[in-house]
Amino acid sequence: MKRIILLIICFWMFIFNINATDEMIYFYVYTPNGSQIKIKIEEDEGNLEYFWYWDFYRFFEIYGYNESLVTILAPATNTYTCQDFAWIISDGGPVCIFASVDDIPKFWEDGSYEETTEANADKVYYEGAGHAAVKSILYQGMYVSKWGFGPLVRHPYNLTPYEYSSDGLIKKTYYRLKCPSEIKDKTFTTTDVNIRTRCDTIKVSNTIIEAGANVTVTSNSQITLLPGFQAKAGSTFYAKIEPIDFDVDNPVLPATPAPMPSLQRTFFAPVVNDDITLLEEVKMANTTQKIAIYPNPASNWIVVKTSNPEKLQYIEIHNLNGTPLKRLSNVANSEETKINISNLPAGIYFVVVSGIDILQNFKFVKE
C-alpha cells in the first residue's frame, strides 16, 4: 500500500513539473552569425552540494586526490551548466540554460565557430558527454568549465569527470571563433535581438530588419553593412563598438538577461519614416575620435567638441522619434561647434555627429 501511495505522489509530481515547464518564460540569444538560440532563466535553488560532490568524487576517483588539479572560480548553482557557460555566458551573454540542447550545434553549423586543433582552440566540445569548456587565457594548458550543477572550475584540458564513458575515451572536438563574423540572409522580426562577437569585425549582408524589430550588433572595432541590408520604417538597428569584457579566468557572472544598450555608444539612429536599403558598402569603425557634448542639460546652447575636426561633415539634432530638427554642414576644421537650441521645446534630444569614419549619437536634455 505504501508503495502504491508513493507511486501516485511521484506521478502527480511529474504532472506538476510538466505544467510548470509549459508555463516557463523563454528568452532568445544569438550566435555571432545571428542564429537564434532559445534559453530559459532558472531561479537558484541552493543546497546543491549533493550534485556537485558526485562530480568531484568521480574526478578524484579517476585522477587521484589532488586538489591542486582544480581551482573553483564560482560556486555551485543550477542557474547554468557547462554548455551555457561555454557558448553563451563566456561571450558576454546572460546567465541562462539552453531550452533545447539541439540548439548547441548551431554555433558551428552556422559558421560562427570552426573546427581546429587544441593548440588554436577557444572552446572544446565533449561529444557524447554533454560537456563543453573554454580555454583559459592566463593559464597555459588549462580550461574553465561548469561541472554539472556544481562550481565553475579551472582544470587541465584533459582532466575532467567527463573524459570517459562506458564506451571508453570521450571524443573531444576543438573549436575557435571564425572571424570576421557574418550575419547574412537573415530576417529579424522581433525586439531585443542582441548579436555580439569577440571578432574585430562583423559583416551584415542580405539581411532585413522588419518594422517593429529592434536589433543590436556589437563587435570589437568595426561593423560593415553590405549591399542587401535593409532596415524597414519603424525598425531600430544599433551598430555598437564595444569589446566583450568577460574574463573567463576571473568571471563576474551577470544576474539577468543583458538589457538593451543605450544610444550613447551606438552608430545608427532609429528608422522612422522611410526604409533604408544599402546599395553600397558602409563601414562603421572604432576610431581615436573623441567627441564631447556640453552643457548637459542645456537651455539655450550646446557645444560639440571634437579631437579630429578635419573629419567632421555634419552635425544634426534629432528628436526621440529620430526626426532631424537641425543640420549643420559647415563644421569641418572646427574643434568646437556652438548650436542654438533656444527654440526647441523642453525634452530629450540626440546630437548625431557624422563624418569620415564617424557616426555617433549623444543624448542631451533641453531644459
C-alpha positions in Angstrom: 0.0 0.0 0.0 2.8 2.4 0.9 4.4 1.6 -2.4 1.3 2.5 -4.4 0.8 5.8 -2.5 4.4 6.7 -3.2 3.9 5.9 -6.9 0.8 8.1 -7.0 2.7 11.0 -5.4 5.6 10.7 -7.8 3.1 10.6 -10.7 1.4 13.8 -9.6 4.8 15.5 -9.1 5.7 14.5 -12.6 2.5 16.1 -14.0 3.1 19.2 -11.9 6.7 19.5 -13.4 5.3 19.2 -16.9 2.8 22.0 -16.3 5.5 24.2 -14.7 7.7 23.7 -17.7 4.9 24.6 -20.1 4.4 27.9 -18.2 8.1 28.9 -18.3 9.0 32.2 -19.9 11.7 31.8 -22.6 14.2 34.3 -24.0 16.4 34.4 -27.0 20.1 34.9 -27.6 22.1 34.7 -30.8 25.2 33.1 -32.2 27.9 35.5 -33.5 26.5 34.9 -37.0 22.9 35.6 -36.0 21.3 32.2 -35.4 18.5 32.3 -32.8 19.0 30.3 -29.6 16.1 29.7 -27.2 17.0 30.0 -23.5 15.3 29.9 -20.1 16.2 31.6 -16.8 16.2 29.4 -13.7 16.0 30.6 -10.1 18.9 29.5 -7.9 17.6 26.6 -5.7 20.8 26.5 -3.5 21.9 23.4 -1.4 23.3 21.6 -4.4 26.3 20.0 -2.7 24.9 16.5 -3.3 25.1 17.0 -7.1 28.5 18.6 -7.4 30.2 16.4 -4.8 29.4 13.5 -7.0 31.3 15.0 -10.0 34.3 15.8 -7.7 34.3 12.4 -6.2 34.3 10.9 -9.7 37.1 13.2 -10.8 39.3 12.3 -7.8 38.5 8.6 -8.2 39.8 8.7 -11.7 42.9 11.0 -11.3 43.7 10.7 -7.6 43.0 13.1 -4.8 45.0 16.2 -5.7 43.2 19.5 -5.1 45.9 21.4 -7.0 44.5 20.0 -10.2 41.3 22.1 -10.0 40.5 25.7 -8.9 37.0 26.7 -8.1 36.1 30.1 -9.7 32.4 30.4 -9.0 30.0 28.5 -6.6 27.6 25.7 -7.4 24.3 26.7 -8.9 21.5 25.3 -11.0 21.2 28.6 -13.0 23.6 27.5 -15.7 25.6 24.4 -16.8 28.8 23.8 -18.8 27.2 24.3 -22.3 25.6 27.6 -21.2 28.9 28.9 -19.8 30.9 27.8 -22.8 28.7 29.1 -25.6 26.7 32.0 -24.1 28.0 33.4 -20.8 31.7 33.4 -21.6 30.9 35.5 -24.7 29.1 38.2 -22.7 25.6 36.6 -22.6 23.2 36.3 -19.7 23.3 33.5 -17.0 20.8 31.1 -18.6 20.2 27.5 -19.7 19.7 26.2 -23.2 16.0 25.5 -23.7 17.0 22.7 -26.1 20.4 21.0 -26.5 19.5 20.7 -30.2 20.5 24.4 -30.5 24.1 23.9 -29.3 25.4 22.7 -32.8 24.2 26.0 -34.3 27.3 27.7 -33.0 29.4 25.7 -35.5 26.8 24.7 -38.1 26.1 28.4 -39.0 29.9 29.1 -39.3 30.3 31.2 -36.1 32.9 28.7 -35.0 35.2 26.4 -37.0 36.9 23.1 -36.0 40.6 23.4 -35.2 43.4 21.9 -33.1 43.7 22.0 -29.3 46.6 24.5 -29.7 44.4 27.0 -31.6 41.1 26.3 -29.8 38.8 28.7 -27.9 36.5 26.0 -26.7 36.2 22.2 -26.6 33.1 20.1 -27.0 32.9 16.7 -25.4 30.9 14.6 -27.9 28.6 12.1 -26.1 29.3 13.5 -22.7 27.1 16.6 -22.8 30.1 18.8 -21.7 32.0 21.8 -23.0 34.8 24.0 -21.7 36.5 27.3 -22.6 40.3 27.7 -22.9 42.0 29.8 -20.1 43.6 33.0 -21.3 46.1 33.2 -18.5 47.0 29.6 -17.6 48.6 27.5 -20.4 47.0 24.1 -20.8 44.1 24.9 -18.6 40.3 25.2 -19.4 37.3 26.6 -17.5 34.1 24.7 -17.3 31.0 24.2 -15.2 30.7 20.7 -13.7 27.0 19.9 -13.8 25.2 21.9 -11.2 28.5 22.2 -9.4 31.0 25.0 -9.3 32.8 26.7 -12.2 36.2 25.1 -12.3 39.6 25.7 -13.9 41.3 22.4 -14.8 43.8 20.8 -17.1 42.5 20.5 -20.6 42.4 16.7 -20.5 41.3 16.2 -16.9 37.6 16.4 -16.1 34.9 13.9 -14.9 33.8 13.7 -18.5 36.8 12.1 -20.2 35.4 8.6 -20.2 32.1 6.9 -20.8 31.1 3.2 -20.8 32.4 3.1 -24.4 35.8 4.4 -23.5 37.5 7.7 -24.0 35.2 10.6 -25.0 35.9 12.3 -28.3 36.7 15.9 -27.9 36.3 18.4 -30.8 38.0 21.8 -30.6 36.6 25.0 -31.9 37.7 28.6 -32.5 35.8 31.7 -33.3 35.7 32.3 -37.1 36.4 35.9 -37.9 35.1 38.1 -39.2 31.6 37.2 -38.0 29.0 37.3 -40.8 25.2 37.9 -40.5 23.8 37.1 -43.9 20.5 36.0 -45.4 18.6 36.8 -42.1 15.2 38.4 -41.4 14.6 39.8 -38.0 11.0 40.4 -36.8 11.3 40.7 -33.0 12.5 43.1 -30.4 15.6 42.6 -28.3 17.8 40.9 -30.9 21.3 41.3 -29.5 24.2 39.8 -31.5 27.7 40.0 -30.1 31.1 38.8 -31.3 34.6 38.9 -30.0 35.8 39.4 -33.6 37.2 42.8 -34.6 34.7 43.0 -37.5 31.2 41.8 -38.1 29.7 42.0 -41.6 25.9 42.3 -42.3 24.6 41.4 -45.8 21.2 40.4 -47.4 19.6 41.0 -44.1 16.2 42.6 -43.4 15.1 44.3 -40.2 11.3 44.3 -40.3 9.1 47.1 -38.9 8.9 46.8 -35.1 12.1 44.8 -34.8 14.9 46.1 -32.6 18.4 44.7 -33.5 21.7 45.5 -31.9 25.0 44.2 -33.4 28.2 44.6 -31.3 31.8 44.0 -32.4 35.3 45.0 -31.1 36.1 47.6 -33.6 34.2 47.6 -36.9 30.7 46.8 -38.3 30.3 46.7 -42.1 26.9 46.9 -43.7 27.0 45.3 -47.2 24.6 45.6 -50.1 21.3 43.9 -49.4 21.0 45.2 -45.9 17.5 46.7 -45.4 16.1 48.4 -42.3 12.4 49.0 -42.8 10.5 52.0 -41.5 9.6 51.5 -37.8 12.6 49.3 -37.1 15.6 50.1 -35.0 19.2 49.0 -35.8 22.1 49.7 -33.4 25.7 49.2 -34.6 27.7 49.2 -31.4 31.5 49.2 -31.0 32.3 47.6 -27.6 34.7 44.8 -26.8 33.3 41.9 -24.7 34.9 42.3 -21.3 34.0 39.0 -19.8 37.2 37.5 -18.2 37.0 33.7 -18.2 39.7 33.4 -15.6 38.1 35.9 -13.2 34.4 35.5 -14.0 31.8 38.0 -12.7 28.5 36.5 -13.8 25.6 38.7 -14.8 22.4 38.1 -12.8 19.8 38.7 -15.5 19.5 38.8 -19.3 21.5 41.7 -20.8 19.5 44.9 -21.2 19.2 46.8 -24.4 22.2 49.2 -24.7 21.7 53.0 -24.7 22.3 55.1 -27.8 25.3 56.7 -26.2 27.8 54.4 -27.9 25.9 53.4 -31.0 26.2 54.5 -34.6 22.7 54.1 -36.2 19.5 56.1 -35.5 16.0 54.6 -35.4 14.4 54.2 -38.8 11.2 56.2 -38.6 9.6 57.3 -41.8 11.4 55.5 -44.7 13.0 52.2 -45.4 16.8 52.2 -45.7 18.3 49.9 -48.3 22.0 49.8 -48.9 23.3 49.7 -52.4 27.0 50.0 -51.4 29.2 49.1 -48.5 29.1 51.2 -45.4 31.7 50.8 -42.6 31.3 51.9 -39.0 34.6 51.7 -37.3 36.1 52.5 -33.9 38.5 55.4 -34.1 40.5 57.6 -31.9 38.0 60.4 -32.4 36.9 61.9 -29.1 33.7 63.9 -29.0 32.1 65.7 -26.1 28.7 67.4 -25.8 28.2 70.1 -23.2 26.5 71.5 -21.2 24.0 68.8 -20.5 21.3 69.6 -19.5 21.3 72.8 -21.6 18.9 75.8 -22.0 20.0 77.9 -25.0 23.2 76.5 -26.5 25.1 73.2 -26.7 28.7 72.8 -27.8 30.1 69.9 -29.8 33.8 69.4 -29.2 35.9 67.0 -31.2 39.6 65.9 -31.3 39.8 65.5 -35.1 37.7 68.3 -36.6 39.1 67.8 -40.1 37.0 64.6 -40.3 33.7 66.2 -39.4 31.0 66.6 -42.1 27.6 67.1 -40.5 26.1 67.7 -37.0 22.4 67.1 -36.6 19.8 67.3 -33.8 17.1 64.6 -33.8 14.0 64.2 -31.6 13.2 60.9 -29.8 11.5 59.6 -33.0 14.6 60.1 -35.0 13.3 63.0 -37.0 16.1 65.6 -37.9 15.3 69.0 -36.5 18.6 70.9 -37.2 21.5 70.2 -39.6 24.9 72.0 -39.7 27.1 71.2 -42.7 29.9 73.8 -42.3 31.6 72.1 -39.3 34.8 70.8 -40.7 38.0 72.0 -39.1 36.1 73.5 -36.1 37.2 71.9 -32.8 34.1 73.5 -31.1 30.7 74.0 -32.8 28.1 76.0 -30.9 24.5 75.2 -31.6 21.5 77.3 -30.7 18.7 75.2 -29.2 16.7 78.0 -27.6 13.7 77.4 -29.9 13.4 73.7 -29.0 10.7 72.6 -26.6 12.0 71.1 -23.3 12.7 67.4 -23.6 15.2 64.8 -24.7 17.1 65.0 -27.9 20.0 63.4 -29.8 23.1 65.0 -31.4 24.2 63.0 -34.4 27.8 63.6 -35.4 28.9 62.2 -38.8 32.0 62.4 -41.0 34.9 60.3 -42.2 34.8 57.1 -40.1 32.5 58.9 -37.7 28.8 58.3 -36.9 27.9 58.7 -33.3 24.8 59.7 -31.2 24.8 61.6 -28.0 21.7 62.2 -25.8 21.1 65.6 -24.1 18.3 67.2 -22.2 16.8 70.6 -23.2 15.5 72.4 -20.1 
